[in-house]
Amino acid sequence: MKLGFIGTGNMAGAIMGGMIKKGIFSPEEIIGADISEAGRKKTEDTYGIRVTEDNRKAAEAEVLILAVKPQYYAEAIREIRDCIREDQIIITIAPGKTLGWLEEQFGKPVKIVRTMPNTPALVGEGMTAACVNQYVTEEEKAYALKILNAFGKVELVPEHLIDAVVAVSGSSPAYVFLFIEAMADAAVAEGMPRAQAYEFAAQAVYGSAKMVLETGKHPGELKDMVCSPAGTTIKAVSVLEEKGFRSAVIEAMRACADVSRRL
């Protein structure tokens, strides 16, 4: 097998689906291990890959993605480390598990790509940060990035920025969902049907994000373009500033990064 997964949850499914859709791997080249029979059945039915309850079978693949929750990493690695080969690439997606910690768990030279993706990978719009250890060659790094590009965008970052990545993209979809929900609630209070309110709010966020990415303009400049003198938008912005909108976001992200550092 070319690609193996230990854990077949939502993030693993997003990665599988993206790679199959882009033709990087065929379903026949992928194996997923999961202790849950229901999880294995769902994955097999959805993606057509081979499934197993044996982590060691998945660990035979050329590239192995550890997609279990962070608290299960040590146990999963203990189970598979004896069968990991020097030519394999290990991709991890757990916050708090550093390259040094991972190398220590394996107890031998292993090629590791540490990543931090986010849930928009489920719709092919993920943002992933990646860093590699000293055993990964330039060719292998390029191959790993090709895999990670299958479900969105990927950027190489120095490892000390991973906790910032957790705050700014890993966890931030939750902040955005909260913002969308709040805007929709306000629209409902003004008389708009709820389904329509969610559509308006979500599309506004989607379009605004696309403007930042595609125009290359500073977000402040784009904000100023909407804020006419004595207009409706600048009044709304002034209320957000009065209520501490920016400082609340900044403090929330600092708290998020702090928890990530302590995982």
N, C-alpha and C positions, 0 to 999 in steps of 0.2 A: 504494500500500500504506500502511496505517496504522501498522504496526509492523514494524521490521526488526531482525534479529539478525546480528551478525558474530561467528561462533562458535556452534556448536549442541551443545555438550557437556551434561553433566549439569545444571549450574545453569541454562543457557539452556532446557533441556527442562523443568525445574521451573517456570520462569516461564511458558513457553508453555502448559504443561498447566494451570496454575492459572488463567490468563486465559481460556483456551478453556472450561474447566469452569464458570467464573463468568459467562461470557457477555460479558466485557469486549471481547473481539475474537473474531471467527470465524476458522477456519483460512484462509479465503479472503483475509483482511485481513492475513495475516502472511507475511513472507518471511525465510528464513534463509540466510546465506552460510557456507560451510565449504569449506576446501581439500580435505578428505577426502571422497572419493566414498562410502565406507562410512558416514561420518557423515551425509552428506546423505540417503542412502537410508534410514537408520534414522530420521532426523527426519521425513522425508516419510511413511514408513509408519506411524509412531507418532502423529503429530499432524495429518497431512493438509495441511500448509502447503506453500507454494511454496518450492523450494530453488534455490540457485544457487552456482556457484563464484566468482562475481564480487562482491567486497565493495562495489563502487560501485553495483550494482543494489540491494543491501539498504539502502545509504545514502540512497536516494531516499525512504524511508519517513518519515512524519510524526514518529514517535518511533523512535529508533535505540538499541539496546542493544549496547554493546561487551562481548562475553562471551568474549573471548580471554584467554589467560594474560597476567599483567602484563608479562612480558618481550617480548611481541609488540605491546603497545599503540602504541609509537612508530611501528613499521612500518605497522600498520593505519591509524593516523591519517594518516600521510603519504600513504597510498594514496587516502583518501577526502576529505581536507580541502577540496580544490578544489570538490567537489560538495555540500558541506554548506551548507544555506541558513540564513538568520537566524531563520526561523520554526520550525525543527526543535528537538526536545528530544533531547539526548544523555544516556543513562543509562549510567553506568559501574559496574563491580562488582569493580574491581581494588584490592587493598590497596596502599598506598604511593604511589598516583598521585593527587596533590593537585589541587584545583581550579586552583591556579596553574600547576602543571605541565601539566595538560590544556589550559588556555587557551593556554599558550605553544606547545604542539604544534600546535594548530589555527591559531594565528597571526591570529585574527580573532575578533570577538565571537560567541560560541556559547553557547546555553543548555545548561548542564550540571547534571545531578543526579548527584552522587557517592553511591554506596551501598555498603554492606557487608552482604550477605546471608549465610546459612549453609546447610549441606546439608539440614537438616530441611525446607527448602523442597520437597524431593523428595516429601514426604508431606503437603504443605500446612500444615506447622507451622514455617515459617521465622521467623527474627527478623532484621529488616533495619533498619539505621540509614541515614539519608539526610541529606544537606546539599546546598544549591544555591548556584550563583553569582549574581551581581548581575543577570544578564540574564533570569532565570526569574521570571515574574510570579506573583502569588498564585494565579491561576486555573490556570496551568501546573503550579505546585507541587502543588496539590490533585489535578490529573489524574495526575501522576506517582505520588503517594501511593496513588491508587486502583489503579493498575497494580501497585504493590509489595505492596498488601494482598491481592492475588489468591493469593498462596502463603504466607500467614502473617500476621504482625504487622509493622508498620513504625513507627518513631519518628524524628522529626527530632532531630538532635543538632548541636551546633557542631562544625566540622571538626576542632578540636584534640582531640576525644574519639574520633575514628575509630580510632586505634591501640588505645585501651582497648576499643573495640567488637570489634576483631579478636580480642583476648584473651578477652573475656568471652562472646562469642557466635559470632564467626566461626570460631575454632579450637576452642572448647570442646566441640563434639560429640565430638571425639577423646578428650578427657579423660573424658567421660561414658561413652563406649564402653569405654575402658580400665577404668573403675570397674566397669561391668557385667560385663566379662570376669573381673576379679579376684574379684568376689562369686560369680560362677558357678563359677569354679575352686574356691573354698573350699567351695561347696555340693557339688560333685562329690567333693571330698576327704572330705566327710561321708557320701557314699554316694548322692547324688541323681543321676539320669540327666542327662546334659549338656543335652539339649534342654529338659528341664523346668527345669533350673537357670537357663538363659538367660531363659526365660519369667518365672520368679519374680523374677529380678533386674531385668529390664527393666520389668516391670509395677510393681515397687516404686519405681523411679526415676520412671516416668511419673506414677504416682499422687501421689508426693511433690511433684513439680513442679507438678502441678495444684492441690494444696492450697495451695502458696505463692501461686499466681496467683489462685485463687478465694476464699480466706479473707481475704487481705490481712494475715494475721498475719506477724510477724517470723519468719524461719527459726529463730532461736534459741528463740522461744516454741514453735514446732511441735516442735523437737527435745526441749525440756523435757517436752512432753506425752507423749513416748514413753519417757522415761527415768524409770522408777519407782525409788524408793529401794532400793539394794542389789540392783537387778535386772540382767537380762542385757544390756539396751541400754546402760546407763551404764558397764558393764564394757567393752563393745566401744568406746564413745566414748573411754574413758580410754586404751585401747590406741592408738587412732588419734591422740590428742593426744600420747601418749608418743613415737610414731613420727614426729611432725612432719607430720601430714596437712595441716593448714591452711597451715603455712608452705611446704610443698612445692607446694601449689596456687598460693599467692600468688607464689612465686618463679618458677614455670612461666609464669604469666600475665605477669609482668614481662618475662621473657625473650622471650615471644611478641610483646608490644607493642614491645619494643626492635627486634626483627627487622623488624616492620612499618614502624617509623619509618625504617629504613635501606633499604627496598626501592626 
